[in-house]
Amino acid sequence: MALWLALIVAGLVVLVLGLAGLGQFFIYVGLILAVVGVVLVFVGKGNQKVGR
C-alpha cells in the first residue's frame, strides 16, 4: 500500500473515531493525517515526468 493512501485511510479512521466521541484531539490528528496524505499525492504527481 502506498504511503499516501495509508495516511489518508488512517486519517479518516482517526477522524471518525474523534467524531464518535473519543475526543477533539483525535479529530485534529485525523485531519492532519488526511491533509498530509493529500499533499503527498500532489507532490508525487508533480514529480512525474511527461511520457513515463
ABEGO torsion letter per residue (X at the ends): XBAAAAAAAAAAAAAAAAAAGAEAAAAAAAAAAAAAAAAAAAAAAAABBBGX
